[in-house]
Amino acid sequence: YLLCAAGDFVKVYSVSTEETLRLMGGHADLVTGIQLNPQNHMQLYSSSLDGSIKLWDFMDGIPIKTFTVGSKLLALYTVASVEDSVFVVIPKKGERDTFQLVSVKLTKGVGQDLEAKELSVVLDGVGASPKHIAFGREGEYVVSVKEVNLQVYFFKRKLLNRFSLLSVKTKGGDNRFSCVVCHPTEDCIATGHADGKIRLWRNFHNKKEYTYSTLHWHHDIVMDLAFSMEGTRLLSGGVESVLVQWHNESSCQKDFLPRLGSPIEYISMSSDGALCCTLHTDNRITIINSNLRFSRSIQGLIKSRDVKTGLVVDPRTKALVMNGEPGHLQFYCLQSDQQLFSLDIVQRQYIHEAGLKQSDLVKVAFSAQGTWLATVEEREEVTDPELELKLWLFEEETQSFKLNTRINTPHDNHITDMCFRDMDELEDDSLILVTTGRDCVFKVWAMVEDTDPEAQQSVSWSCDFVGSYHNYQATNCCFSEDGSLLAVSFEETVTLWDSVTWDLKCTFCHPPGNIRNICFGRLTCSKYLIGATDYGFLCCWNLLTCALEWSAHLNVVVLQPDPLSEYIAAVSWLSKESSLFVFKPNEPRPIYIQRNLCNEKILLAAFVPRDEPETTGPEKYLWLRRSQLFFLTDTQELMTLSTKPLGERLTPSSKQLAVEESLPMTPFSLLLGKHRRQQSQEDTDLGKLVVHNKHDQASPAVKELLHTPAHVLPSASFLCPIFINSLLISKENKSAEEVDDEVEMESEKTEDDSDEERDVTEMEQEDTSHMELLGEITCKLSKSQEKELRKIRKMDYSWISAF
């Protein structure tokens, strides 16, 4: 397993499959440290800025204990030789930007929530980063680095030694410490520095007789160090995206694993020494074998410098698409929290140099079925920006996009927006693309057949129409739901165009202020057009009356319609807080308001369709049943609005007991499922009464018995009655036919009583001797047969008299 702190959660990955096995949540703020319990390697400690330490059973994702410390916890350390205590870094009271390393006594007591108030200070003036503190072999000493100072504290001797390097930069050198790590079996300290050097310290028990040797390969800061389990190898990483392996602390013996993609922030070794993993600045974990061979990669959401493309949803995979690596599009799967793939759009080598003008991806749009992808890339120039519009076609064979058409300089100035005509039925025949630009025009691009016999593709794209309005800059564009109308905003004015003849139909205006966002209503609200101005007005126009329906004073920065419903989400920014308003265009009053959604400014939003609509949930979240709303803030944090509380969303598997959903789809399971469906169909065709036992359904008792770990199971005498009862068929579990029959029989009971009494009387008076003489035996009818006879007796046969 690979354990990783991610935001407010702790994730458990499978090293072999790269899948997320557990998502453990419970902290109210950023998780700052995770450490295995030295006394039980099936348990994990985690610390957070919320001031709590949690003890987890990470195999099941269950929190065992929560210890409340009170102060912000910036780093967490455990030592095998110290039981019932952990070490944390906390801010020093009364002093700003000053931190101290303290020992926290973990209280033993009954209950899950405990207070840990017994703190003892170990070191003062330590660094806030977890990489600035390391514990020596067997926990005999602790090392802390900060700026150009190194201090070593010996626990048994209660001795503190301080060492300093020159703070003056000479010959390009920078002696500031960046990280520290201790040798697992020897008294040796390895420190990384800002100038790329690595120093190995020895004999530091004595203040005057200490020595250090230097290893140097990195040309910039050493971001992290890690020793192998036996201590014979030292791993280092930095901004070069190269993992360096030093053998026997010698600068002559070293190996490299280059081209890892992005700078290395953290390095971690597995307990058996067979694997190591590196964490990179692009939110990626690389798993590497002990022979320095690449094994696997777990890619999360890449934090781009600037998300210029916006949040776009891929219709095929329902993945979020946005800027990734420079010049690339990343397709991010929301279900697995991993990147599906990265598409190279610019197709040029990116040079990491400050101030260099390079091409970047700025606009993205998908067709309704996801068959076509349009991208715009530009290189920032003050006078004449270089623009390029590319059309990509999805190929089923390769399951990727292939470049179809490249258009140089589609506009004379920056492209501000673009969209496809969003119509499923016209996907192949009349697909068009509209782009708007600061050159005061919008252009319509259409597919044409390529007549060149040497051309590799049968179709290409060309400009079909150019429109403008009073020489104003075109800023936004969108199509109506049926594709018959195109709305283009020109500064303060919204224009409506016929998408067949390209005639200007009408214009809307709501001064003062330019139009910031526009969108059409959908379904029952398709006759409305919504617009937001940069002067803080939200307007709704009726397309049938060509008049303003209503307006509201709201500083809307994001306007996002739900493609599967009539609802529209508007995000406002006021007084340094973002608020959410959800409304229908035909009603000026919002149906949902969430004030202070977050303290960061929300820049982008997107509705992502759900695989299956939610059937349950609070009524106030009715608008989220078919789609889920995601936000991206200015700090590039991706957030979503959930309809379920945190505890319900993160219920561990031992409590959730959703076993069938997590089973892999193997050929045997497919065959078995097909056999069961065939057997059920045969039973139905033969008219058999199929009785579904309780254990055929989702029995929580059976699942808990089979999937709860053995070390936490109660005694067999306690589980046996629960298991036996789960196999019994309850009288309350009746089929729908039996319930209908009982209802019908109850309604007939009163009127049948008199008939039955009369029949019984006649039968008692009947002489049975004749039957006995004939040797016949009277057969008793079943209840179902009696019910059928009663129905036949009551049936009206008077219609026969007409013949």
N, C-alpha and C positions, 0 to 999 in steps of 0.2 A: 504494500500500500504506500501511497504518497500523500502526505498530509500537507495542507497549504492553507495559510490565512488569506482570506479574500474579503476585504471590506469588513462587514459586521459578522461574517460567517467563517466557519472552518470547513474546508472541503476535503473529502477523502476520495482520491483517485485510485483506479486500478493501474498498476504499472504495466501490466501485460496488454490491456485493452484500451487504455487512456480514457475510460469512461468515468463519469462522476458517480461514485457509489453512495456517498452520503453528503448531505448539506446540513451541517449542524449550526443552528442559530439559537440565539438567546441573549447575546450581548447587545447592549443598547448603543454601542459606539464602535469605533474602529478596533479590530483585533490587532494587537501590537506584538504578540509573541505566542508561540506554541512550543511545548516541550513534552516529550514522552515521560511518563512517570517512571523513575528509575527502579521503583520497587515492583511495578507491574507494567510490563510493556504493552499490555492491551488497553491501557488507559492513557489519557492525554490531558495535560494542563494547558489552559489558554488564558491570556491576560488581555485586557481591553482598556481603552480610555475611559470607559464608564466606571472604573475603579473596582472591578470584580475579577476574581480568578475562578475559573470553572474547571472541574474535573469531569472528563467525559469517558464513557465507554465507546470508543470510536468504531468498534465493530458493529454496534447496533445504533450508533448515533444518539445515545441516551445520556443526558447530563446526570451525573451522580451527586456532585456537591457544588455549591456556589459559595465562595468565600468573598465577603465584602470587605475591601481594604479602605476605601474612602477616597484616596488620592488617585489622580490619573496615573495609570501604569504604562510606561513607555517601552519597557523591555522585560523579558522573563527568562530566568535561568534555573536549571535544576542540577543538583549534585548528588551522585549516588551515595556518597558517604554521609550525607546529611539527611536524616529521615524527618518527615513531617514538617519540613520547611522548604521554602523556595526563595529565590532572590529576585527582586524587581527594582527597576529604576523609577523613581518618583520625583516630582518637582520639590525643591527645598522651600519650605514655608517661609514667607517673608522676603524672599529674594527672587528676582526675575531672571529667567534663563539660566538658572543654576539647578543642578540635579544631583541626586545622591543615590547610591546603591544601598538597599536595605534588605534585611532578612525578614521574611514574613513567616510567623509560626501559624501553621494551618490547624485551626481548632478542631478537636475531636468532639463530636456531639451527635445527638439524635436530630434527625431532620435534614432536609436538603439545603436549606439556606442558613448559613452560619456567618458570624462576624469574625474577621481576623484583625484584631486591633493590636496584637503584640508584635511591634516592629522594633528592629535594632539596626542602627546605622553601621554599615561596613566601610564605605568610602564616600568622601565628599568631593564635589567638583568633577563629577564624571560626565561623559558625553551622553547625549540623549539617544544616539543611534544604538541599536542592538549589536552592531559590529564593532563598537568601541570598548566592549568588555568581554573577557574570556577567562575561564577557570582552568587552572593547571591540572596536572595529572593527579588523579585520586582526590581532587578538590583540596589540595594542600594550600594553594594560594590563588588569588584572583588578580588579574591584570586589567588596568584601565588606561586608555589613551585619550588625549584631548589636546588639540592644537599641536605643539611640539613637545608635550610632556607625557611621560610614561610613569605610572606608579604601580608597584607590586605590593600586595598586602598578604602576609603569611599568617594563617589563622592560628596555628598552634603557638607560634612564637609571638604573635600579636605585634609583628614588626612591619613597618611601612617604609619601603625604599622608593625614592623618586629619582627619575633620570630625565634629562632634558637634552634636546638637540638645538643647533643654531637656528634661530628664527629668521636670520637674514638670508635672503635668496642669493646664492653665489653660483655663477656659471650655469644659470638656468635651472639650478636645483631648488626644490621646494620640500623642506623636511617635515611638513605637517603630516600627522598621522591620519590615515583614512580607515584602517581596519586592523584588527589584531586577532590572533589565534594561537593556541598553545599546543605543544607537542603532546600526544596521548601517553607516551611512555617515558619521555625524558624531560629534563628541566630545560626547555627551549621555548622561546617566544618568537613568533614570526609576525612582523608588522608590515603593513603596506603604507605607501606614502603618496603624496599628491604628484610627485615628479616621476612616478612609475617605478621607483626602487622598492625592493623588498629587503628588510633587515632581519637577520636571525640573531637573537640575543641569547647569551649564555652567561653563566656565573653571575647572575643578577642577585644572588643572595648577598653579595658584598657591593656596597655603593661605589667603591673605588676600583675594584678589580674586575668589573664587568667587561665583556667583549661582545662585539657583534660583527657579522660578516654581511656582505651586500650581494644581492642578486638583482640584475637589471636586464629587462627586455622590453617592458611596456614603455611607450613613449608618453603616456599620460597617466592619470591617476589610477592606482590599483584599487578596484572597487570591492573586492572580497578575496579572502584566502581560506583554504581548507586543507587539513592534513588527512591522509589516508588513515585507516584504522590502526595499522601497524606503525605508522609514522615514517615510512620510507619514502613516501611521495608527498609533494606539496603542490596543490592546485591553485592557480591564480587567474583572475579575469579582470577585464577593464573595458574601456571604450573601443578597443580594437575589434571587438566581437571574436576574440580568439581565446580559447582555453589553453593555458600553458601548464604543463606538468613537469615539475622539477624533481630529479632523482637524487637521492642522498645529499640533498642540500648543496648541490654543485651546479654552478652556472654553465658548465660544459655539457652536462647531461640533462637535456630537456626535450620534451615532445610537444607537438602543437596539434590542436584541433581548430582549424580556421573556418571562416565564413559561416559563423553561427547566426548571422542576420542582424543582430543589434547588440549594443553594449550589455555586458554581464553585470548584474547587480548583486546576486547572491549565489553562493556555491554550497551544496550540501552533499554529504556522503551517506550512503546506506550503512546500516549497522553491521552487515557482513562484508562491506567493502567491495561488493560486486558491481555496484552502480553508483553513479553520482548524478546530480541534477543541477542545472543552472537556471536561474531566473533572470529574464532579460527585460530591458526597459520597454519593449513593445508588448508586455503582458503575455509572455510566452515562457513555458517551462520546457527545457530540453533534457531528456534522459540519455545518459551516456554510459557506455560499458566501461569496465575497469581498464580495458586495453585502449581506451581513448577512441572508441568507435561510436558514431552516432547511432542511437537506438530508436527513440521515439520523441515526439514533440506534442505538447498540449498547448494549443494557441487559444487565448481568450480574446476579448475585444481589444483591438489595437487602439491605443491612444494616439490619435493623429495630432499634428500641430494645429490644424484648423479644419473643421468639418465643413467644407464649402459645398459639398454635394447635397447636404441635408440628409434626413432620415428617409430612405426609400425602401419599400417592401418588394421583395422578389415574388411575383405571383406564383412561380413554380414551387419554390422551396419554403415560402413564407419566412425567409431570412431577412434580417435587416442588412441593408446595403449602404455603405458610406465610405468615406476616405479611409484608407488603411496605411500601408507603407507608402512613401512618396511615389506618386504616379500609379498607385494600385487601388483597386476596389476590393474591399473585404466583404465577404458574405458571412454574416454572423448568425449562427443558429441559437435562437432564444431558449429552446427546450434543453439542449445539451450544454449551453453556455460555452460553446467552442466555435472556432472559425471553421466554416465548411471549406472554403477555398478562397484564394486571392487571385484576382484577375489583373494582369499587367496591361494597363491602358496606354500609358505614355510610351512604353517600350524603348526607354532610353536609360542609360546608366545614371543613377543619381549620385552627385558628388556632394559629400558632406563638407561644405565650406560656407561659413557665414557670409552673407551679403551677395552671394552668387545668384543671379536670376536664372531660374530653371522652370521648365514646364511643369504644371501641376493640374490635377483634375478638379474641375469647378462645378460641373452640372452632370446629372444622371437622370434618365427617365426610362421606364419599361413600358412595353405595350401591354395590353390587357391580359394576354395569355403568357406573357414572358418570353415570346418568341424573338422579339427585337429589343435591343438595348441601344440607347443613344447616349453618347458621352461628349462632353466639351472639355477640352484642355486648353490652357492659355499660359503664356509666359509673361510675367508682369513687366511691362515697359511703360515708361512715363508718357511717351508720345504715341507710339504705334504698337499696341499689344498684338502678339502673335496668337491667333485663334485657329482651332482645328476641331471640326465636328466629325465624329466617327459613328457609323452605324454597324452594329454587331448582330449577327444571326446565330441563334442557338442551334447547335448540331446534336441530334439525338445519338449519333454514333459515338462521338467523343464526350458527350455530356458537358460541353463547354461552349463558350461563345467564340465565334470566328469573325474576324473583321471582314465586312462586306463593302463598305463605301467610306472613303476618306475625303472630306471636303475642307480645303484650305480657305481660310478667311471667309467663313459663312456670313459674318457681319463685319462692318468697318470699325465697330467698337465692341465693348464687353457685352457678352450675352447675359441677360438678366434672368431669363426663365425659359423653359421649354416643356412641352407635354405632347403625348400621343392622343389621338382620338380614341377614347376609352370605350370601345364597342366590341363585344365578343363576336357578334355575328359578322362584323366587317373586318375581322382580323387579317384575312388574306386578300380580300378584294379591294377595299377602299381605305387601307391604313395610311394615315397621314401624320406628319410631325410638324409642330409649330414651334418656332423659336422667336424670342423677342430680344431686342438689343438697344443699347444706348445710342445707336445710330438712327433712332427715331423711326424704325420700321419693324414690322414682324414679317416673317417669311414662313411660307407653307412648303413643306418638302413631301414629295410623293414618290412612290415606287414606280419605276418604269422597267420595261423589258430591255435587257442588254442585247443589242443586235450584233455585237462584236463576236465573230465566231471563235476567236481565241480567248474570250473571257472565260474565267473559271466559274463564275456564278451566272445565273439566269436573270437576276434582277439587280437593279441598283437604284440609288436615290438621286433625285434632282429637284431643283427649286421649281415650284408650280405657281406660286403667287406671292406678291409682295404688297403689303398694306401699310398705310400710315394714317396719322390723324394730326393735322395742323402742326406738323413738324415737332411734336412732343416726343419725349423719350418713352419707349415702350418698356414697362416694368414687370407686368405679370400677365399670364394667360392661363385659361382653363376651358375645357369643353363641358357642355351640359351632359346629363346622364345619357340621353338618347343620341348624342353626337350631332344634333342639328344646329346648335348654336356654339359660337366661339366668343368668349369674353376676353378682351385685351384691355389692360389699363394703361393709359397714357397720362402719367403724372397725376393730375387731379380728376381725370375723366375716365369712366369705364365705357368701352364701346362694345356693341354686340354685332356679330357678323354671321351671315348665313354660311354654313360650312359647305354648301354645294355651289352656290353662285358667287360667294364671297362679296355679297352686297352688304353695306352697312345698314343695320336695321334701326338701331336707336342708341342713345347715349345716356349715361347717368353721371351725376356730379354731386358731390357733397363737400363744398369748400368750408373752411380752409384745410389745407393739408393734402399731400399726395397719397394716392392709394398704396397701402403697404401689402395687403393680402386680399385676394378674391377667391370665391368658390361658389359653385352651384349647390342648391339643395338636391336631395335625392328622394326617390320613391314618392310618397305623398306630398313632399315639399319641393318637388322638382321645378315648380313655377317661381321659385325665389332665387335671388342672387345676393350673396352676402359679401360685404367689403369692409375692410378696416383701414382707417387713415392714420398717418403718423402724427396727427394732432389729437388723437385720443377719441375717435368716434367709431362705433360699430354700426353699420347701416345694413338694412334689408330692403331690397327693391322687389316689387312684384312685376314679373315679366309679362303678365297678361294685361295689366293696367298701365304698365310703364311708369309707375309712380313709386315714391318712397313709402314702404309699408310701415317701418318703424326705425328708430335709431336710438342708440344708447351711448352715454359718455363713458368710454372704457378704453384704456390704453392697451390695446391688443398687440402683442408681439408675435403670437403664434395662432394661426387659424387653421384647424385641421378637421375636415369632415370624415365621418365614418363611412367607408364604402359599402357597408352592409345594412345601414339603417339611416334614419332621418337625422340622427343626432350630429351636432357639430361641437367640437371642443375649442374653446378660446382661452388662451393663457395671457394674463395681464402681468405687467411689471410696474409696481407702484410702491414707493417708500421702502425700497430694498427688500421686497418680498414678492414672490410669484404666487398668483392665485389662479384657480381653475374655474371656468364657467362652462357648463354644458347646457345646450338649448336646442330647440327645434325652431327652424326659421318661421313657422307659422305662429309661434308664440313668443312674444318679446320677453317673457319672464323665464329665467333659467330653471331647469328641473334639478340641477345639482350645482352646488357651490362649495369649493374647498379653499378657504382662505389660508394664506401662508403655507402653500404646498411645500415650498422649500425656500431656504434663504438664498440659494444661488439663483442666478437669472437663467430661466429656461429659454434656450435658443431654438430648439427643434422638437417636433412631436410627430408621432405616427401611430395609426391604428393598425394592429396586426390581427387578421382574422383568426379565430380559434378553430381548432380541429373539429371540436364538437361544441355547440352552444351550451352554455351553463343553464341548467334547469332550476337550480336552487340558489338562494342567496338573498341578501337584503333587498328590499324594494328600491332603495335609493340608488342601488347599483344596477338597476334594470338595463340601463344604456350600455353596460359592459358585458352583456351576456353573449353577444355574437363576436365581439372584437375586444382586444386588450390594448390599452393606451400606454405608450412608452414616451419618455421625455429624455432629452439630452441637455445638460446644463452647460454653462460656460466653462466649468472646470472639467468637462467631458466625463461626467458621471451619468450613466444610463440608469434611469429609474422607471418604475411602473406603478400603476395604481391597482392595488389588489382588492378583491371583494371578500377575501377571507382573512381572519386574524393570523398573526405570526405563528401562534401555537398550532393552529389547525393546518397551516401550510407546511410546517416543518415537523409534523408528527412522525416519530421514528417508525421504521418498518415493523418493529415488534408490536407496536400499537396499531399501526395502520392496517397491517395484515392484508395488503393488496398483493397477493402472491402471483396470481395468474398474469397480471399485467407486466410483471418483471421477469417472467420466464422467457428464455430465448426461443425464437421461432425456428426449431430444427426440422429437418425432413420427417423425423419420426412423429413429432407433435403435429405436423401438418397432416400426415397420414392418419394418425389417431383421430384428429378432429374431423377429417372427412368420413372416416368409418362411423363415428358417433352420429354425424348428421344423416348419413344414409340409413342407419339403424332407426333413428328417430322418425325419418320419413316413412320407412316401411311400417313401423308401428302405427303411424297415423293413417296410412292407406288401408291397413287391415282393420281399422276401426277399434284397435285395442285401447284400453284405458291405461295410459302411461302415467304411472305414479312416480313423481319426482321426490326422492327422499331428501331429507334435510341436509344430508352430507353431500348431495350433488350440488347444492347451492354453496354460497360462500359462508362456510362455518367458521366463525372466529375461533372456536375452541380447538378445532382440528389444526388450523393454521398456527395458532399460538403454540400448540404442542409440538408441531413439526419444525417450526422456524425460530423458536426462542433458543438461545444458546444454552447448552447443557449446564453450564456453571451457575446460571441464574434461575433454573427451573425449580419450582416447588416440588415437594415429595410426590411420589406416584399415587399414594393413597388420596391425596388432595385432587389430583388431576383425573383419576379414574372415573369418579361419578360425573364430572363435567363432560368427559369424553363419551361416556355411555349415553348420557342424556342428549348429547348432540346428534347421536345416531337414531334416536327415536323420532317417529313421525307425530307431530303435535296434532291434536284434534282441530286446532284453530287453523291449521294450514290446509284448507280445502281448495279443491280446484274450482275454477270459475263455473264449470258445468254443474257441480254439486251445489254451489251457492245459488245458482239460478233455479235449479230444481227445487231447493228448499223454499225459496221465495214463492215459487209458483204453487208449491204444495200448501204453503201457509195460506195463500189467497183462496185456495180451493177447499180448505179444510172445513170451513163453516157450511158450505153448500153441499159438501160430500158426506158430512156426518149423517144427515137424514137418509141419503141413498144407501150408505153402508149399513145403517141399522135395519133398513127395510130388506136389504139383501140377506143380512144375517138371519133375520126372522124367517124369511122364505126358505133358507137353507136348513134351518132347524126343523121346519115342518116337513121337509122333503123326506121321503122314504128312501133310506139308503140300502135297503135289503135287495132291491133289484140290481144295484151295482155290484153288491157282493156276490150275487148269484152268477153274474156274468164274468166274475173273476177280475174285474177292473179295479184299479187303485186310484183314488182321487189324488191328484198332484196339487200341492200348494203353490200358488203363484208368488213370484218375487215382487218386491215393492215397485221396481221399475216396470214390470209387466202390468201390475195393477194400475199404475199411473197411465200407461199407454191405453189400457182398456177404458179408463175413465175419459180420456181425451176422445176416443172413438165414439163412446156413447153420447158425449155432448156435441159431437159434430153435427151440423145442420145439413141434412140430405134432401131438403125440400126442393132444391133446384132440379132434382131428377123428374119431378112431376111435370115439368115443362115439356118433357119429351113423350 
